[in-house]
Structures are given as C-alpha cells and as structure tokens.
Amino acid sequence: MQNESDGYTKPQELRSFLFLTAVMAPVLSVIIVAGYGFLVWFYQMLAGPPGS
C-alpha cells in the first residue's frame, strides 16, 4: 500500500508540469539566447566585426 507522503499527488504534479512548461522553459530559452548574443557581441568587441 502506498502512502500519499511517498510521492506527489495529481494536482501537485500538474502544477509542477505547468510551472516547468509555462515559466521555466521560456525563461531558460531567453537566458540562453541572450547569453549567446552577449558572447558574440563581446567577441566582436575584441576581434572586430566579421570580415575585417
């Protein structure tokens, strides 16, 4: 027999899933793209624009 304290309930799982898909995935995507853009910008500051 399984206790409720052993795992998550269905509403808790649904809330966790919605939080991960609606909040964390977009936030992580923005952070990754912004970080890559910053790295390219910083590299071009040091090395100059492409083709020069």
C-alpha positions, 0 to 999 in steps of 0.5 A: 500500500502506498502512502500519499507522503511517498510521492506527489499527488495529481494536482501537485504534479500538474502544477509542477508540469505547468510551472516547468512548461509555462515559466521555466522553459521560456525563461531558460530559452531567453537566458540562453539566447541572450547569453549567446548574443552577449558572447558574440557581441563581446567577441566582436568587441575584441576581434572586430566585426566579421570580415575585417 
